[in-house]
Amino acid sequence: MQFLSDNSARVHPKVWEAMQAADAPDTPYDGDALSAQLDDAFGAVFGREVAVLWAATGTAANCLALATMVEPHGGVVCHLDSHIEGDECGAPGFYLHGAKLMLAGGDHAKLTVESVAGVLDAIRDDVHRVQAHAMSFTQASEDGCVYRPEELAALTGLARKRGLKTHMDGARFANATAFLGVPAAEACGDMDALSFGFVKNGAMSTEAVVFLDPALADVARWRRKRAGHLQSKGRFMAAQLLAMLDGDLWLANARAANAAAAHIADGAAERLLHPVEANEVFCRCSPPEREALRAQGFGFYDWGPDAARFVAAWDTREDHAVALGKAIAAL
């Protein structure tokens, strides 16, 4: 009964079917018929004109998006617990040719207007200091919490006032959208680019970089090739994304994962370290308690000396999630 990560989940059968259907000769790289459909398909999801590139990993998606916004002498304001800061092995600095990450705080790994303003206000406006060029959000956050549309509006309003571009790391954007119960455009807010995650939600090997400012996609195409991420059989990448959008499979999968996490949260109760708003559950759990859970067949990650993280996925069995919740409650 594995709750290690939604990266461990199975590939959805509809994604396999779409990839099999794409297994026919077509124009290589991103010139195939399926890749040509992405702009319109994602445009329908967001209700506006967009430009979409596929990428193999979330790290590449984040960095390719940010590289269109930030000069090497600039900076990206992000949360100190963000994925681009803590879990991408310096990839933003590599892709952005040395640009700086400028760290701000906030409860549950979410930025606040006050924390961001504090970072920006401390930057002297002269050539000796790195100037912020962009602001990056994580939806849902690294603590599994979700920005409300009004929170995003306040933060992006500050970004626009300060002349900053905006980027969203949406590795679990589907889970956030499902939790909010609003259209994707509202869950995203006023972003210039969104790294729309699919691998954690049923795809095999493809994420989408959605440029809500389509003009940014032109330079991203060059940077994707230069970074070695322009795959020759791009039709298999596009097929995964189109399959996930078809019939809102991406939302259905996210709702299933969120529902499984809610069962776990019911058992964790007062142990919870953060509100459970997507598909991750963080709770207080001592080493002996973690050992007891593993002895019952549950797989998960330790999260510091006295905590554990449990992640539900689109294919998590309801009885497994209920059993874990009961096991935690019985500790």
Short mmCIF file of the C-alpha atoms (twelve columns), coordinates in Angstrom:
data_MODEL
# 
_entry.id   MODEL 
# 
loop_
_atom_site.group_PDB 
_atom_site.id 
_atom_site.type_symbol 
_atom_site.label_atom_id 
_atom_site.label_alt_id 
_atom_site.label_comp_id 
_atom_site.label_asym_id 
_atom_site.label_seq_id 
_atom_site.Cartn_x 
_atom_site.Cartn_y 
_atom_site.Cartn_z 
_atom_site.pdbx_PDB_model_num 
ATOM 1   C CA . MET A 1   0.000   0.000  0.000   1 
ATOM 2   C CA . GLN A 2   2.202   2.765  -1.377  1 
ATOM 3   C CA . PHE A 3   1.872   6.448  -0.506  1 
ATOM 4   C CA . LEU A 4   5.433   7.441  -1.379  1 
ATOM 5   C CA . SER A 5   4.603   9.791  -4.244  1 
ATOM 6   C CA . ASP A 6   2.133   10.385 -7.036  1 
ATOM 7   C CA . ASN A 7   5.155   9.949  -9.316  1 
ATOM 8   C CA . SER A 8   4.869   6.252  -8.461  1 
ATOM 9   C CA . ALA A 9   1.349   5.972  -9.868  1 
ATOM 10  C CA . ARG A 10  0.452   3.991  -12.963 1 
ATOM 11  C CA . VAL A 11  0.100   5.530  -16.391 1 
ATOM 12  C CA . HIS A 12  -3.589  5.941  -17.135 1 
ATOM 13  C CA . PRO A 13  -4.896  3.422  -19.696 1 
ATOM 14  C CA . LYS A 14  -6.232  6.219  -21.919 1 
ATOM 15  C CA . VAL A 15  -2.738  7.672  -22.127 1 
ATOM 16  C CA . TRP A 16  -1.332  4.307  -23.234 1 
ATOM 17  C CA . GLU A 17  -4.082  4.051  -25.829 1 
ATOM 18  C CA . ALA A 18  -3.330  7.524  -27.159 1 
ATOM 19  C CA . MET A 19  0.376   6.768  -27.441 1 
ATOM 20  C CA . GLN A 20  -0.356  3.536  -29.284 1 
ATOM 21  C CA . ALA A 21  -2.628  5.411  -31.673 1 
ATOM 22  C CA . ALA A 22  0.180   7.918  -32.282 1 
ATOM 23  C CA . ASP A 23  2.557   5.135  -33.317 1 
ATOM 24  C CA . ALA A 24  2.533   5.963  -36.992 1 
ATOM 25  C CA . PRO A 25  4.897   7.994  -39.184 1 
ATOM 26  C CA . ASP A 26  4.558   11.752 -38.860 1 
ATOM 27  C CA . THR A 27  6.683   14.875 -39.041 1 
ATOM 28  C CA . PRO A 28  9.464   14.717 -36.429 1 
ATOM 29  C CA . TYR A 29  10.132  16.965 -33.437 1 
ATOM 30  C CA . ASP A 30  7.161   19.276 -32.774 1 
ATOM 31  C CA . GLY A 31  5.944   19.465 -36.360 1 
ATOM 32  C CA . ASP A 32  3.505   16.562 -36.015 1 
ATOM 33  C CA . ALA A 33  -0.270  16.803 -36.253 1 
ATOM 34  C CA . LEU A 34  -0.820  16.163 -32.541 1 
ATOM 35  C CA . SER A 35  1.593   18.849 -31.351 1 
ATOM 36  C CA . ALA A 36  -0.182  21.262 -33.694 1 
ATOM 37  C CA . GLN A 37  -3.409  20.717 -31.710 1 
ATOM 38  C CA . LEU A 38  -2.002  21.713 -28.324 1 
ATOM 39  C CA . ASP A 39  -2.506  25.465 -28.526 1 
ATOM 40  C CA . ASP A 40  -6.206  25.132 -29.321 1 
ATOM 41  C CA . ALA A 41  -6.768  22.298 -26.843 1 
ATOM 42  C CA . PHE A 42  -5.250  24.193 -23.932 1 
ATOM 43  C CA . GLY A 43  -6.790  27.428 -25.156 1 
ATOM 44  C CA . ALA A 44  -10.199 25.813 -24.647 1 
ATOM 45  C CA . VAL A 45  -9.237  24.884 -21.069 1 
ATOM 46  C CA . PHE A 46  -8.154  28.422 -20.199 1 
ATOM 47  C CA . GLY A 47  -10.641 30.312 -22.360 1 
ATOM 48  C CA . ARG A 48  -7.977  32.361 -24.124 1 
ATOM 49  C CA . GLU A 49  -5.206  32.211 -26.684 1 
ATOM 50  C CA . VAL A 50  -2.171  30.300 -25.410 1 
ATOM 51  C CA . ALA A 51  0.981   28.760 -26.810 1 
ATOM 52  C CA . VAL A 52  1.993   25.334 -25.487 1 
ATOM 53  C CA . LEU A 53  5.263   23.426 -25.533 1 
ATOM 54  C CA . TRP A 54  5.740   19.926 -24.190 1 
ATOM 55  C CA . ALA A 55  8.635   19.097 -21.888 1 
ATOM 56  C CA . ALA A 56  9.848   15.840 -20.394 1 
ATOM 57  C CA . THR A 57  10.114  16.917 -16.750 1 
ATOM 58  C CA . GLY A 58  8.679   19.433 -14.347 1 
ATOM 59  C CA . THR A 59  12.134  20.851 -13.701 1 
ATOM 60  C CA . ALA A 60  12.638  21.506 -17.405 1 
ATOM 61  C CA . ALA A 61  9.153   22.998 -17.692 1 
ATOM 62  C CA . ASN A 62  9.755   25.392 -14.812 1 
ATOM 63  C CA . CYS A 63  13.170  26.453 -16.005 1 
ATOM 64  C CA . LEU A 64  12.273  26.840 -19.675 1 
ATOM 65  C CA . ALA A 65  9.360   29.065 -18.674 1 
ATOM 66  C CA . LEU A 66  11.443  31.211 -16.315 1 
ATOM 67  C CA . ALA A 67  14.272  31.504 -18.836 1 
ATOM 68  C CA . THR A 68  11.941  33.499 -21.082 1 
ATOM 69  C CA . MET A 69  11.359  36.058 -18.330 1 
ATOM 70  C CA . VAL A 70  14.609  36.524 -16.455 1 
ATOM 71  C CA . GLU A 71  17.978  37.849 -17.608 1 
ATOM 72  C CA . PRO A 72  21.169  36.347 -16.142 1 
ATOM 73  C CA . HIS A 73  21.628  39.435 -13.973 1 
ATOM 74  C CA . GLY A 74  18.063  39.263 -12.656 1 
ATOM 75  C CA . GLY A 75  16.181  37.335 -10.001 1 
ATOM 76  C CA . VAL A 76  13.060  35.268 -9.351  1 
ATOM 77  C CA . VAL A 77  11.058  35.838 -6.172  1 
ATOM 78  C CA . CYS A 78  9.824   32.488 -4.865  1 
ATOM 79  C CA . HIS A 79  8.961   30.786 -1.597  1 
ATOM 80  C CA . LEU A 80  11.897  29.493 0.413   1 
ATOM 81  C CA . ASP A 81  10.285  26.017 0.330   1 
ATOM 82  C CA . SER A 82  9.521   26.083 -3.392  1 
ATOM 83  C CA . HIS A 83  10.536  23.229 -5.650  1 
ATOM 84  C CA . ILE A 84  12.765  25.464 -7.772  1 
ATOM 85  C CA . GLU A 85  14.696  26.381 -4.616  1 
ATOM 86  C CA . GLY A 86  14.877  23.082 -2.754  1 
ATOM 87  C CA . ASP A 87  14.433  20.216 -5.206  1 
ATOM 88  C CA . GLU A 88  15.848  21.050 -8.625  1 
ATOM 89  C CA . CYS A 89  19.591  20.736 -7.960  1 
ATOM 90  C CA . GLY A 90  20.333  24.310 -9.038  1 
ATOM 91  C CA . ALA A 91  18.597  23.865 -12.408 1 
ATOM 92  C CA . PRO A 92  17.118  27.401 -12.383 1 
ATOM 93  C CA . GLY A 93  20.611  28.871 -12.084 1 
ATOM 94  C CA . PHE A 94  21.806  26.579 -14.881 1 
ATOM 95  C CA . TYR A 95  18.974  27.365 -17.319 1 
ATOM 96  C CA . LEU A 96  18.856  31.054 -16.365 1 
ATOM 97  C CA . HIS A 97  22.646  31.407 -16.670 1 
ATOM 98  C CA . GLY A 98  23.204  32.402 -13.066 1 
ATOM 99  C CA . ALA A 99  20.045  34.367 -12.285 1 
ATOM 100 C CA . LYS A 100 19.268  34.466 -8.571  1 
ATOM 101 C CA . LEU A 101 16.379  32.991 -6.609  1 
ATOM 102 C CA . MET A 102 15.120  35.572 -4.097  1 
ATOM 103 C CA . LEU A 103 13.450  33.802 -1.197  1 
ATOM 104 C CA . ALA A 104 10.317  34.920 0.648   1 
ATOM 105 C CA . GLY A 105 8.348   33.255 3.438   1 
ATOM 106 C CA . GLY A 106 4.735   32.478 4.223   1 
ATOM 107 C CA . ASP A 107 2.775   29.816 6.068   1 
ATOM 108 C CA . HIS A 108 2.162   26.454 4.370   1 
ATOM 109 C CA . ALA A 109 4.753   27.255 1.677   1 
ATOM 110 C CA . LYS A 110 2.594   30.012 0.182   1 
ATOM 111 C CA . LEU A 111 3.854   33.486 -0.615  1 
ATOM 112 C CA . THR A 112 2.164   36.489 0.966   1 
ATOM 113 C CA . VAL A 113 2.010   40.081 -0.211  1 
ATOM 114 C CA . GLU A 114 3.858   41.117 2.932   1 
ATOM 115 C CA . SER A 115 6.695   38.621 2.538   1 
ATOM 116 C CA . VAL A 116 7.191   39.425 -1.140  1 
ATOM 117 C CA . ALA A 117 7.050   43.174 -0.540  1 
ATOM 118 C CA . GLY A 118 9.655   42.731 2.180   1 
ATOM 119 C CA . VAL A 119 12.030  41.094 -0.301  1 
ATOM 120 C CA . LEU A 120 11.392  43.644 -3.044  1 
ATOM 121 C CA . ASP A 121 11.592  46.682 -0.779  1 
ATOM 122 C CA . ALA A 122 15.028  45.628 0.431   1 
ATOM 123 C CA . ILE A 123 16.501  45.727 -3.078  1 
ATOM 124 C CA . ARG A 124 18.322  48.976 -3.759  1 
ATOM 125 C CA . ASP A 125 17.610  50.228 -7.277  1 
ATOM 126 C CA . ASP A 126 21.098  50.389 -8.716  1 
ATOM 127 C CA . VAL A 127 23.449  48.326 -10.826 1 
ATOM 128 C CA . HIS A 128 25.146  46.747 -7.806  1 
ATOM 129 C CA . ARG A 129 22.067  44.789 -6.751  1 
ATOM 130 C CA . VAL A 130 20.209  41.938 -8.439  1 
ATOM 131 C CA . GLN A 131 16.819  43.212 -9.543  1 
ATOM 132 C CA . ALA A 132 13.741  40.973 -9.485  1 
ATOM 133 C CA . HIS A 133 12.425  40.125 -12.942 1 
ATOM 134 C CA . ALA A 134 9.779   37.513 -12.114 1 
ATOM 135 C CA . MET A 135 7.697   35.966 -9.353  1 
ATOM 136 C CA . SER A 136 7.097   32.203 -9.181  1 
ATOM 137 C CA . PHE A 137 4.193   30.513 -7.382  1 
ATOM 138 C CA . THR A 138 3.583   26.841 -6.631  1 
ATOM 139 C CA . GLN A 139 -0.018  25.638 -7.009  1 
ATOM 140 C CA . ALA A 140 -0.614  23.502 -4.944  1 
ATOM 141 C CA . SER A 141 2.253   24.461 -2.641  1 
ATOM 142 C CA . GLU A 142 5.024   22.187 -1.412  1 
ATOM 143 C CA . ASP A 143 2.967   21.725 1.764   1 
ATOM 144 C CA . GLY A 144 -0.088  20.675 -0.232  1 
ATOM 145 C CA . CYS A 145 -1.970  23.927 0.240   1 
ATOM 146 C CA . VAL A 146 -3.808  25.916 -2.401  1 
ATOM 147 C CA . TYR A 147 -3.755  29.606 -3.291  1 
ATOM 148 C CA . ARG A 148 -7.258  31.044 -3.493  1 
ATOM 149 C CA . PRO A 149 -8.034  33.252 -6.502  1 
ATOM 150 C CA . GLU A 150 -8.097  36.336 -4.306  1 
ATOM 151 C CA . GLU A 151 -4.647  35.512 -2.912  1 
ATOM 152 C CA . LEU A 152 -3.270  35.137 -6.420  1 
ATOM 153 C CA . ALA A 153 -4.920  38.392 -7.477  1 
ATOM 154 C CA . ALA A 154 -3.246  40.297 -4.636  1 
ATOM 155 C CA . LEU A 155 0.168   38.787 -5.358  1 
ATOM 156 C CA . THR A 156 0.045   39.161 -9.120  1 
ATOM 157 C CA . GLY A 157 -1.230  42.694 -8.639  1 
ATOM 158 C CA . LEU A 158 1.928   43.415 -6.656  1 
ATOM 159 C CA . ALA A 159 4.025   41.734 -9.342  1 
ATOM 160 C CA . ARG A 160 2.518   43.856 -12.098 1 
ATOM 161 C CA . LYS A 161 2.933   47.019 -10.032 1 
ATOM 162 C CA . ARG A 162 6.635   46.201 -9.656  1 
ATOM 163 C CA . GLY A 163 7.040   45.265 -13.329 1 
ATOM 164 C CA . LEU A 164 7.548   41.531 -12.755 1 
ATOM 165 C CA . LYS A 165 6.613   38.599 -14.971 1 
ATOM 166 C CA . THR A 166 4.712   35.755 -13.323 1 
ATOM 167 C CA . HIS A 167 5.188   31.989 -13.427 1 
ATOM 168 C CA . MET A 168 3.315   29.134 -11.781 1 
ATOM 169 C CA . ASP A 169 4.848   25.781 -10.940 1 
ATOM 170 C CA . GLY A 170 1.767   23.637 -11.411 1 
ATOM 171 C CA . ALA A 171 3.149   20.168 -10.757 1 
ATOM 172 C CA . ARG A 172 -0.121  19.537 -8.890  1 
ATOM 173 C CA . PHE A 173 -2.168  22.233 -10.615 1 
ATOM 174 C CA . ALA A 174 -4.888  19.689 -11.401 1 
ATOM 175 C CA . ASN A 175 -5.283  18.865 -7.701  1 
ATOM 176 C CA . ALA A 176 -5.481  22.554 -6.825  1 
ATOM 177 C CA . THR A 177 -8.099  23.208 -9.499  1 
ATOM 178 C CA . ALA A 178 -10.155 20.232 -8.340  1 
ATOM 179 C CA . PHE A 179 -10.007 21.458 -4.749  1 
ATOM 180 C CA . LEU A 180 -11.087 24.995 -5.648  1 
ATOM 181 C CA . GLY A 181 -13.886 23.855 -7.942  1 
ATOM 182 C CA . VAL A 182 -13.268 26.808 -10.269 1 
ATOM 183 C CA . PRO A 183 -12.219 27.043 -13.928 1 
ATOM 184 C CA . ALA A 184 -8.544  26.513 -14.654 1 
ATOM 185 C CA . ALA A 185 -8.095  30.183 -15.474 1 
ATOM 186 C CA . GLU A 186 -9.173  31.167 -11.956 1 
ATOM 187 C CA . ALA A 187 -6.955  28.567 -10.301 1 
ATOM 188 C CA . CYS A 188 -4.044  29.932 -12.341 1 
ATOM 189 C CA . GLY A 189 -4.652  33.662 -12.071 1 
ATOM 190 C CA . ASP A 190 -2.712  36.295 -13.971 1 
ATOM 191 C CA . MET A 191 0.301   34.224 -15.021 1 
ATOM 192 C CA . ASP A 192 2.562   34.714 -18.003 1 
ATOM 193 C CA . ALA A 193 3.424   31.012 -17.986 1 
ATOM 194 C CA . LEU A 194 2.239   27.866 -16.230 1 
ATOM 195 C CA . SER A 195 4.148   24.607 -15.872 1 
ATOM 196 C CA . PHE A 196 1.094   22.346 -16.051 1 
ATOM 197 C CA . GLY A 197 1.890   19.000 -14.456 1 
ATOM 198 C CA . PHE A 198 0.596   15.739 -15.926 1 
ATOM 199 C CA . VAL A 199 3.118   13.053 -14.942 1 
ATOM 200 C CA . LYS A 200 1.919   13.006 -11.315 1 
ATOM 201 C CA . ASN A 201 -1.655  12.780 -12.544 1 
ATOM 202 C CA . GLY A 202 -1.664  9.910  -15.028 1 
ATOM 203 C CA . ALA A 203 0.707   10.778 -17.877 1 
ATOM 204 C CA . MET A 204 3.913   8.877  -18.522 1 
ATOM 205 C CA . SER A 205 6.607   11.369 -19.439 1 
ATOM 206 C CA . THR A 206 5.208   14.740 -20.446 1 
ATOM 207 C CA . GLU A 207 4.465   18.097 -18.851 1 
ATOM 208 C CA . ALA A 208 3.026   21.164 -20.574 1 
ATOM 209 C CA . VAL A 209 4.521   24.639 -20.570 1 
ATOM 210 C CA . VAL A 210 1.494   26.826 -21.136 1 
ATOM 211 C CA . PHE A 211 2.381   30.366 -22.169 1 
ATOM 212 C CA . LEU A 212 -0.575  32.560 -21.341 1 
ATOM 213 C CA . ASP A 213 1.558   35.281 -22.897 1 
ATOM 214 C CA . PRO A 214 2.011   33.482 -26.242 1 
ATOM 215 C CA . ALA A 215 4.837   35.803 -27.335 1 
ATOM 216 C CA . LEU A 216 7.132   34.171 -24.774 1 
ATOM 217 C CA . ALA A 217 6.908   30.815 -26.551 1 
ATOM 218 C CA . ASP A 218 9.097   31.957 -29.446 1 
ATOM 219 C CA . VAL A 219 12.297  32.160 -27.393 1 
ATOM 220 C CA . ALA A 220 11.273  29.086 -25.364 1 
ATOM 221 C CA . ARG A 221 11.364  26.944 -28.510 1 
ATOM 222 C CA . TRP A 222 14.999  27.875 -29.099 1 
ATOM 223 C CA . ARG A 223 15.891  27.329 -25.455 1 
ATOM 224 C CA . ARG A 224 14.165  23.941 -25.396 1 
ATOM 225 C CA . LYS A 225 16.261  22.769 -28.343 1 
ATOM 226 C CA . ARG A 226 19.468  24.196 -26.863 1 
ATOM 227 C CA . ALA A 227 18.763  22.405 -23.578 1 
ATOM 228 C CA . GLY A 228 18.396  19.053 -25.327 1 
ATOM 229 C CA . HIS A 229 14.649  18.744 -24.680 1 
ATOM 230 C CA . LEU A 230 13.301  18.857 -28.243 1 
ATOM 231 C CA . GLN A 231 12.435  15.182 -28.574 1 
ATOM 232 C CA . SER A 232 12.447  13.767 -32.079 1 
ATOM 233 C CA . LYS A 233 9.159   11.857 -31.737 1 
ATOM 234 C CA . GLY A 234 7.181   14.661 -30.202 1 
ATOM 235 C CA . ARG A 235 3.881   13.132 -31.264 1 
ATOM 236 C CA . PHE A 236 4.121   10.757 -28.287 1 
ATOM 237 C CA . MET A 237 4.516   13.736 -25.955 1 
ATOM 238 C CA . ALA A 238 1.554   15.563 -27.433 1 
ATOM 239 C CA . ALA A 239 -0.572  12.403 -27.424 1 
ATOM 240 C CA . GLN A 240 -0.246  12.150 -23.645 1 
ATOM 241 C CA . LEU A 241 -1.343  15.726 -23.079 1 
ATOM 242 C CA . LEU A 242 -4.296  15.521 -25.443 1 
ATOM 243 C CA . ALA A 243 -5.451  12.267 -23.826 1 
ATOM 244 C CA . MET A 244 -5.361  13.886 -20.393 1 
ATOM 245 C CA . LEU A 245 -7.401  16.868 -21.585 1 
ATOM 246 C CA . ASP A 246 -9.954  14.712 -23.385 1 
ATOM 247 C CA . GLY A 247 -13.161 14.620 -21.368 1 
ATOM 248 C CA . ASP A 248 -11.386 16.454 -18.502 1 
ATOM 249 C CA . LEU A 249 -9.527  13.295 -17.499 1 
ATOM 250 C CA . TRP A 250 -6.973  15.514 -15.756 1 
ATOM 251 C CA . LEU A 251 -9.682  16.815 -13.410 1 
ATOM 252 C CA . ALA A 252 -11.267 13.425 -12.779 1 
ATOM 253 C CA . ASN A 253 -7.890  11.958 -11.841 1 
ATOM 254 C CA . ALA A 254 -7.129  14.850 -9.528  1 
ATOM 255 C CA . ARG A 255 -10.486 14.544 -7.786  1 
ATOM 256 C CA . ALA A 256 -9.817  10.857 -7.169  1 
ATOM 257 C CA . ALA A 257 -6.406  11.602 -5.652  1 
ATOM 258 C CA . ASN A 258 -7.796  14.404 -3.495  1 
ATOM 259 C CA . ALA A 259 -10.598 12.159 -2.232  1 
ATOM 260 C CA . ALA A 260 -8.106  9.463  -1.228  1 
ATOM 261 C CA . ALA A 261 -6.024  12.050 0.636   1 
ATOM 262 C CA . ALA A 262 -9.134  13.189 2.502   1 
ATOM 263 C CA . HIS A 263 -9.595  9.658  3.869   1 
ATOM 264 C CA . ILE A 264 -6.051  9.715  5.216   1 
ATOM 265 C CA . ALA A 265 -6.566  13.182 6.683   1 
ATOM 266 C CA . ASP A 266 -9.668  11.997 8.537   1 
ATOM 267 C CA . GLY A 267 -7.506  9.563  10.462  1 
ATOM 268 C CA . ALA A 268 -4.619  11.974 10.999  1 
ATOM 269 C CA . ALA A 269 -6.910  14.579 12.611  1 
ATOM 270 C CA . GLU A 270 -4.959  16.560 15.246  1 
ATOM 271 C CA . ARG A 271 -1.644  15.234 13.883  1 
ATOM 272 C CA . LEU A 272 -1.948  17.271 10.678  1 
ATOM 273 C CA . LEU A 273 0.843   19.793 10.083  1 
ATOM 274 C CA . HIS A 274 -0.941  21.561 7.230   1 
ATOM 275 C CA . PRO A 275 -4.492  21.748 5.908   1 
ATOM 276 C CA . VAL A 276 -5.137  18.962 3.392   1 
ATOM 277 C CA . GLU A 277 -6.255  20.779 0.256   1 
ATOM 278 C CA . ALA A 278 -4.868  18.591 -2.492  1 
ATOM 279 C CA . ASN A 279 -3.421  15.076 -2.482  1 
ATOM 280 C CA . GLU A 280 -0.643  15.332 0.118   1 
ATOM 281 C CA . VAL A 281 -0.952  14.689 3.850   1 
ATOM 282 C CA . PHE A 282 1.757   15.797 6.276   1 
ATOM 283 C CA . CYS A 283 1.418   14.716 9.877   1 
ATOM 284 C CA . ARG A 284 3.330   14.354 13.127  1 
ATOM 285 C CA . CYS A 285 4.609   10.817 13.436  1 
ATOM 286 C CA . SER A 286 7.448   9.609  15.662  1 
ATOM 287 C CA . PRO A 287 10.051  7.075  14.461  1 
ATOM 288 C CA . PRO A 288 8.401   4.183  16.378  1 
ATOM 289 C CA . GLU A 289 4.995   5.151  14.960  1 
ATOM 290 C CA . ARG A 290 6.392   5.252  11.434  1 
ATOM 291 C CA . GLU A 291 7.919   1.836  11.974  1 
ATOM 292 C CA . ALA A 292 4.551   0.529  13.140  1 
ATOM 293 C CA . LEU A 293 2.846   1.839  9.981   1 
ATOM 294 C CA . ARG A 294 5.464   0.296  7.718   1 
ATOM 295 C CA . ALA A 295 5.066   -3.010 9.529   1 
ATOM 296 C CA . GLN A 296 1.421   -2.928 8.444   1 
ATOM 297 C CA . GLY A 297 2.428   -2.563 4.783   1 
ATOM 298 C CA . PHE A 298 2.240   1.213  4.240   1 
ATOM 299 C CA . GLY A 299 4.940   2.912  2.189   1 
ATOM 300 C CA . PHE A 300 5.673   6.630  2.654   1 
ATOM 301 C CA . TYR A 301 8.491   9.115  3.165   1 
ATOM 302 C CA . ASP A 302 9.802   10.392 6.474   1 
ATOM 303 C CA . TRP A 303 9.487   14.170 6.555   1 
ATOM 304 C CA . GLY A 304 12.005  15.298 9.117   1 
ATOM 305 C CA . PRO A 305 12.691  13.649 12.475  1 
ATOM 306 C CA . ASP A 306 9.086   13.507 13.695  1 
ATOM 307 C CA . ALA A 307 6.847   13.764 10.656  1 
ATOM 308 C CA . ALA A 308 5.682   11.756 7.659   1 
ATOM 309 C CA . ARG A 309 4.321   12.585 4.227   1 
ATOM 310 C CA . PHE A 310 1.633   10.505 2.544   1 
ATOM 311 C CA . VAL A 311 0.732   11.170 -1.092  1 
ATOM 312 C CA . ALA A 312 -2.389  9.846  -2.786  1 
ATOM 313 C CA . ALA A 313 -2.553  9.383  -6.543  1 
ATOM 314 C CA . TRP A 314 -5.232  9.050  -9.195  1 
ATOM 315 C CA . ASP A 315 -5.074  5.263  -8.883  1 
ATOM 316 C CA . THR A 316 -4.907  4.996  -5.078  1 
ATOM 317 C CA . ARG A 317 -7.396  2.399  -3.930  1 
ATOM 318 C CA . GLU A 318 -10.037 3.796  -1.626  1 
ATOM 319 C CA . ASP A 319 -9.742  0.839  0.762   1 
ATOM 320 C CA . HIS A 320 -5.989  1.445  1.049   1 
ATOM 321 C CA . ALA A 321 -6.522  5.111  1.884   1 
ATOM 322 C CA . VAL A 322 -9.219  4.280  4.432   1 
ATOM 323 C CA . ALA A 323 -6.978  1.630  5.985   1 
ATOM 324 C CA . LEU A 324 -4.115  4.111  6.315   1 
ATOM 325 C CA . GLY A 325 -6.372  6.683  7.923   1 
ATOM 326 C CA . LYS A 326 -7.546  4.114  10.451  1 
ATOM 327 C CA . ALA A 327 -4.003  2.954  11.128  1 
ATOM 328 C CA . ILE A 328 -2.850  6.500  11.847  1 
ATOM 329 C CA . ALA A 329 -5.842  7.094  14.112  1 
ATOM 330 C CA . ALA A 330 -5.012  3.925  16.045  1 
ATOM 331 C CA . LEU A 331 -1.401  4.920  16.792  1 
# 
